[in-house]
Amino acid sequence: MSTMGSDTAVVSERRSDRRQRTLKGATLRFNNGFGVAEGVVRNQSENGAQLSFGDATGVPSGFDLAINGAERIRSVRVRWRSPTLVGVQFVD
């Protein structure tokens, strides 16, 4: 899937499945549960999610993710990051 940007450059979509837009609260747990951070799930698919933070620089490369309303806690790995957003892949 490709999209046209405002500068008419073609941007290639690298995800294997489409993500559904959502706004759900989430809790990150890391350092064997001693580290905790709060964020928002902006979109989600079967294989991953995009998380939003005020400042994503302190988000570790791997953590457990508890999404509000989800049945289970997921182990994730960061695939990309920006100053306020993190893209994660579910690894469990």
Backbone hydrogen bonds, N-H to C=O, Kabsch-Sander energy under -0.5 kcal/mol:
donor,donor_aa,acceptor,acceptor_aa,energy
3,T,11,V,-1.7
5,G,3,T,-0.5
5,G,9,A,-2.1
8,T,5,G,-1.9
11,V,3,T,-2.3
11,V,9,A,-0.5
12,S,10,V,-0.5
13,E,1,M,-2.4
14,R,12,S,-0.5
20,Q,44,Q,-3.3
22,T,42,R,-2.9
24,K,41,V,-1.5
26,A,39,G,-2.2
27,T,66,A,-2.6
28,L,37,A,-3.1
29,R,64,D,-2.7
30,F,35,G,-2.5
34,F,31,N,-1.9
35,G,30,F,-2.7
37,A,28,L,-1.8
39,G,26,A,-2.4
40,V,52,S,-1.9
41,V,24,K,-3.4
42,R,40,V,-0.7
42,R,50,Q,-3.0
43,N,50,Q,-1.1
44,Q,20,Q,-2.3
45,S,48,G,-3.2
49,A,88,V,-1.8
50,Q,43,N,-2.5
51,L,86,V,-3.3
52,S,40,V,-2.9
53,F,84,T,-3.0
56,A,83,P,-3.0
59,V,56,A,-1.4
63,F,76,V,-1.5
64,D,29,R,-2.8
65,L,74,R,-3.8
66,A,27,T,-2.8
66,A,64,D,-0.5
67,I,65,L,-0.6
68,N,25,G,-2.8
70,A,67,I,-2.5
74,R,65,L,-2.7
76,V,63,F,-2.9
77,R,89,Q,-2.1
78,V,61,S,-2.8
79,R,87,G,-3.2
80,W,87,G,-1.4
82,S,85,L,-2.8
86,V,51,L,-2.4
87,G,80,W,-2.4
88,V,49,A,-3.0
88,V,86,V,-0.5
89,Q,77,R,-2.6
90,F,47,N,-2.6
91,V,75,S,-2.8
92,D,75,S,-0.7
